[in-house]
């Protein structure tokens, strides 16, 4: 790990405190060699109106997905993306974004999917940084590197991700969390994007909001445990939502903050399940 962990006492309550950094720590470390900051927002124009100094932007919609296969980018494409952003394998990467780090955590999940050794999240994300009136910049870094893909070690991401065929076969063996709204879960919301409405059989409707303060920071560990007390932390668990971003938020809470060991993201989520033929659905 290239840069020492954030020693903030507040972070020590979580199962993996090294997965988070505070705004105070990041502000003090900006410009440190080997530290790369990434902004990944739902509202992509926010970067243009001011961002954390030295931060590069990763556009989740255009840079993290393959438009032909509707899959995440390949390992080779990810390596090329890292080279274009000036990120090396030995860099410490801190990711942040808007909407309580919603798409930032999807971005972080992809970094972990491809085995980046040291990737962390700014607790509170863009909201917290701006609320504290910390320094912002309009400068857009244009540093590049080379060779990221060739330096990638063999990596098996099967512990992070589940595909639809395996998911369908194991429905009765899994603890399934649906992170969508109650209206989506029950099928009351007849969203035209989906051919059918309802939820995956056996799923439990759960709100990511129970893990967050209004300022977008994560709640205290005891509050997180209470919010998840009705669930089994030892059960193999799958999380899904409409488009994988909120599922990635929940995955982070369960694995990095609570320390659950068997949590996977179904990133096909409802956009896949709700539009496939012959898939079981409950309302």
C-alpha positions as CSV (number, residue, x, y, z in Angstrom):
1,X,0.0,0.0,0.0
2,X,1.7,3.1,-1.2
3,X,0.3,5.9,1.1
4,X,-0.3,5.4,4.8
5,X,-3.9,4.9,5.8
6,X,-6.1,7.6,7.2
7,X,-5.6,7.3,11.0
8,X,-8.8,9.2,11.8
9,X,-10.3,7.6,14.9
10,X,-13.8,7.8,13.4
11,X,-12.8,5.3,10.7
12,X,-11.5,2.7,13.1
13,X,-15.0,1.5,14.0
14,X,-15.5,-0.1,10.6
15,X,-14.3,-3.6,9.6
16,X,-11.9,-2.3,7.0
17,X,-11.1,1.4,7.9
18,X,-8.5,1.6,5.1
19,X,-11.3,1.5,2.6
20,X,-12.3,5.1,3.5
21,X,-10.6,8.5,3.9
22,X,-11.8,11.7,5.5
23,X,-11.9,15.0,3.7
24,X,-9.3,16.3,6.3
25,X,-6.9,13.5,5.4
26,X,-7.4,14.0,1.6
27,X,-7.0,17.8,1.8
28,X,-3.7,17.3,3.6
29,X,-2.4,14.7,1.1
30,X,-3.3,16.4,-2.2
31,X,-0.3,16.5,-4.4
32,X,1.5,13.6,-2.7
33,X,3.3,11.5,-5.3
34,X,1.5,8.3,-5.9
35,X,-2.0,9.7,-4.9
36,X,-4.6,9.9,-7.6
37,X,-8.0,11.4,-7.1
38,X,-11.0,10.4,-9.3
39,X,-14.4,12.0,-9.5
40,X,-17.3,10.0,-10.8
41,X,-20.7,11.7,-10.7
42,X,-24.2,10.9,-11.7
43,X,-24.6,14.5,-12.8
44,X,-21.5,14.5,-15.0
45,X,-21.3,18.3,-15.6
46,X,-20.5,18.9,-11.9
47,X,-16.8,18.2,-12.5
48,X,-16.8,21.2,-14.9
49,X,-18.1,23.7,-12.3
50,X,-15.4,22.8,-9.7
51,X,-13.7,19.7,-8.4
52,X,-11.2,18.6,-5.9
53,X,-7.7,19.8,-7.0
54,X,-5.7,17.2,-9.0
55,X,-8.9,15.1,-9.6
56,X,-9.5,13.4,-12.9
57,X,-13.0,12.5,-14.1
58,X,-14.2,9.1,-15.0
59,X,-17.5,9.1,-16.8
60,X,-19.3,6.0,-15.7
61,X,-21.7,6.1,-18.7
62,X,-19.2,6.4,-21.5
63,X,-15.9,5.0,-20.0
64,X,-16.9,2.1,-17.8
65,X,-19.4,0.2,-20.0
66,X,-19.1,-1.6,-23.3
67,X,-21.9,-0.2,-25.5
68,X,-22.1,-3.3,-27.6
69,X,-22.3,-6.0,-25.0
70,X,-23.9,-4.0,-22.2
71,X,-21.1,-5.2,-19.9
72,X,-18.4,-3.5,-18.0
73,X,-15.3,-2.8,-20.0
74,X,-12.7,-5.5,-20.5
75,X,-9.4,-5.8,-18.6
76,X,-7.6,-4.4,-21.6
77,X,-10.0,-1.5,-21.9
78,X,-9.7,-0.8,-18.2
79,X,-5.9,-0.8,-18.5
80,X,-6.1,1.6,-21.4
81,X,-8.5,3.8,-19.4
82,X,-6.1,3.9,-16.4
83,X,-3.2,4.9,-18.8
84,X,-5.3,7.7,-20.2
85,X,-6.0,9.0,-16.7
86,X,-2.4,8.8,-15.6
87,X,-3.0,6.1,-13.0
88,X,-0.5,3.3,-12.4
89,X,-1.0,0.0,-10.6
90,X,1.0,1.2,-7.6
91,X,-0.9,4.4,-7.1
92,X,-3.3,5.0,-4.2
93,X,-6.6,5.9,-5.8
94,X,-9.3,7.9,-3.9
95,X,-12.7,8.0,-5.5
96,X,-15.6,10.4,-4.8
97,X,-18.7,11.7,-6.4
98,X,-22.2,13.1,-6.0
99,X,-25.4,11.5,-4.8
100,X,-23.8,10.0,-1.7
101,X,-21.0,8.5,-3.8
102,X,-23.5,6.4,-5.8
103,X,-21.6,6.1,-9.0
104,X,-18.3,6.7,-7.3
105,X,-18.9,3.4,-5.6
106,X,-19.8,1.7,-8.8
107,X,-16.5,3.0,-10.2
108,X,-14.7,1.7,-7.0
109,X,-16.3,-1.7,-7.5
110,X,-14.9,-1.9,-11.0
111,X,-11.4,-0.9,-9.7
112,X,-11.7,-3.8,-7.3
113,X,-13.1,-6.1,-10.0
114,X,-9.8,-5.6,-11.9
115,X,-7.7,-5.9,-8.7
116,X,-6.3,-2.4,-8.3
117,X,-4.2,-2.9,-5.1
118,X,-5.2,0.3,-3.3
119,X,-8.5,2.1,-3.9
120,X,-10.3,4.1,-1.3
121,X,-13.5,6.1,-1.0
122,X,-13.9,9.7,0.3
123,X,-16.5,9.5,3.0
124,X,-19.3,11.9,2.2
125,X,-18.0,12.3,-1.4
126,X,-18.5,15.5,-3.3
127,X,-21.3,16.7,-1.0
128,X,-19.2,16.6,2.1
129,X,-16.2,18.4,0.4
130,X,-18.4,21.2,-0.9
131,X,-20.3,21.6,2.4
132,X,-17.0,22.1,4.2
133,X,-16.2,24.8,1.6
134,X,-12.8,23.2,0.8
135,X,-10.7,24.2,-2.1
136,X,-11.9,23.4,-5.6
137,X,-10.3,23.7,-9.0
138,X,-11.2,24.0,-12.7
139,X,-7.9,22.6,-13.9
140,X,-8.1,19.3,-15.8
141,X,-5.1,17.1,-15.4
142,X,-3.8,15.6,-18.7
143,X,-1.2,13.2,-17.3
144,X,-0.9,9.8,-19.0
145,X,1.0,6.6,-18.2
146,X,1.5,3.3,-20.0
147,X,1.6,-0.4,-19.3
148,X,-1.2,-0.7,-16.8
149,X,-2.8,-3.7,-18.5
150,X,0.6,-5.5,-18.7
151,X,1.2,-5.0,-15.0
152,X,-2.2,-6.5,-14.0
153,X,-1.8,-9.7,-11.9
154,X,-4.2,-12.6,-12.6
155,X,-7.4,-11.8,-10.8
156,X,-10.6,-13.7,-10.2
157,X,-13.5,-11.4,-9.5
158,X,-16.1,-14.2,-9.0
159,X,-16.4,-13.2,-5.3
160,X,-17.6,-9.7,-6.4
161,X,-20.0,-10.4,-9.2
162,X,-22.8,-12.9,-10.1
163,X,-24.2,-13.4,-13.6
164,X,-27.8,-14.1,-14.4
165,X,-27.5,-17.8,-15.2
166,X,-25.9,-18.7,-11.9
167,X,-28.2,-16.3,-10.0
168,X,-31.3,-17.9,-11.4
169,X,-30.1,-21.4,-10.5
170,X,-29.3,-20.5,-6.9
171,X,-32.3,-18.3,-6.0
172,X,-33.3,-20.5,-3.1
173,X,-29.7,-20.6,-1.7
174,X,-29.1,-16.9,-1.5
175,X,-30.0,-14.0,0.6
176,X,-31.1,-11.4,-1.9
177,X,-31.4,-7.7,-1.3
178,X,-33.4,-5.4,-3.6
179,X,-32.2,-1.8,-3.3
180,X,-34.9,-0.2,-5.3
181,X,-37.8,1.8,-4.0
182,X,-40.8,0.1,-2.5
183,X,-42.9,1.1,-5.5
184,X,-40.4,-0.6,-7.8
185,X,-40.2,-3.7,-5.5
186,X,-43.9,-4.2,-5.5
187,X,-44.4,-3.4,-9.2
188,X,-46.6,-0.4,-8.5
189,X,-44.1,1.7,-10.5
190,X,-44.8,0.8,-14.1
191,X,-41.5,2.1,-15.5
192,X,-41.6,1.8,-19.3
193,X,-37.9,0.8,-19.3
194,X,-38.8,-2.6,-18.0
195,X,-41.0,-5.2,-19.8
196,X,-42.2,-6.5,-16.4
197,X,-42.5,-5.2,-12.9
198,X,-42.0,-6.6,-9.5
199,X,-39.0,-8.2,-7.8
200,X,-36.8,-11.3,-7.9
201,X,-38.4,-14.2,-5.9
202,X,-37.1,-14.3,-2.3
203,X,-35.7,-10.8,-2.4
204,X,-35.9,-8.5,0.6
205,X,-36.5,-4.8,-0.1
206,X,-33.8,-2.7,1.6
207,X,-33.0,1.0,1.5
208,X,-29.4,2.3,1.2
209,X,-30.6,5.4,3.0
210,X,-30.5,3.5,6.3
211,X,-26.7,3.5,6.0
212,X,-26.2,7.2,5.3
213,X,-26.5,10.4,7.2
214,X,-28.1,13.4,5.4
215,X,-24.6,14.8,4.7
216,X,-23.8,11.6,2.7
217,X,-21.4,10.2,5.2
218,X,-21.8,6.7,6.5
219,X,-23.6,6.1,9.8
220,X,-21.8,4.8,12.9
221,X,-21.1,1.1,13.0
222,X,-23.8,0.4,15.6
223,X,-26.4,2.1,13.5
224,X,-25.3,0.1,10.5
225,X,-25.6,-3.1,12.5
226,X,-29.1,-2.2,13.7
227,X,-30.2,-1.3,10.1
228,X,-29.1,-4.8,9.0
229,X,-30.1,-6.7,12.1
230,X,-32.9,-8.6,10.2
231,X,-30.3,-10.1,7.8
232,X,-27.9,-13.0,8.1
233,X,-24.3,-11.7,7.8
234,X,-23.0,-15.3,7.2
235,X,-25.3,-16.1,4.3
236,X,-24.2,-15.8,0.7
237,X,-25.7,-12.6,-0.3
238,X,-26.5,-10.9,-3.7
239,X,-27.5,-7.2,-4.1
240,X,-29.2,-5.7,-7.0
241,X,-31.1,-2.5,-8.0
242,X,-32.2,-1.0,-11.3
243,X,-28.7,-0.4,-12.8
244,X,-26.1,-1.7,-10.4
245,X,-25.0,1.6,-8.8
246,X,-27.0,1.5,-5.6
247,X,-26.2,-2.2,-5.4
248,X,-22.5,-1.3,-5.4
249,X,-23.2,1.2,-2.6
250,X,-24.8,-1.6,-0.5
251,X,-22.0,-4.0,-1.4
252,X,-19.5,-1.5,0.0
253,X,-21.5,-1.1,3.2
254,X,-21.8,-4.9,3.8
255,X,-18.2,-5.9,2.9
256,X,-16.0,-2.9,3.8
257,X,-17.9,-1.4,6.7
258,X,-19.7,-4.4,8.3
259,X,-17.2,-7.0,7.3
260,X,-19.5,-9.5,5.6
261,X,-17.4,-12.0,3.6
262,X,-19.8,-13.3,0.9
263,X,-21.5,-10.5,-1.0
264,X,-21.8,-10.2,-4.7
265,X,-23.3,-7.6,-7.0
266,X,-25.8,-8.7,-9.7
267,X,-24.9,-5.8,-12.0
268,X,-27.3,-7.0,-14.7
269,X,-29.9,-5.9,-12.1
270,X,-33.5,-5.2,-13.0
271,X,-32.6,-3.7,-16.4
272,X,-31.7,-7.3,-17.4
273,X,-34.0,-9.4,-15.2
274,X,-37.1,-7.3,-15.9
275,X,-36.6,-7.5,-19.6
276,X,-35.7,-11.2,-20.1
277,X,-38.2,-13.8,-21.2
278,X,-39.2,-16.5,-18.7
279,X,-37.7,-15.0,-15.7
280,X,-39.5,-15.6,-12.4
281,X,-41.0,-12.4,-10.9
282,X,-42.9,-11.8,-7.7
283,X,-45.1,-8.8,-6.9
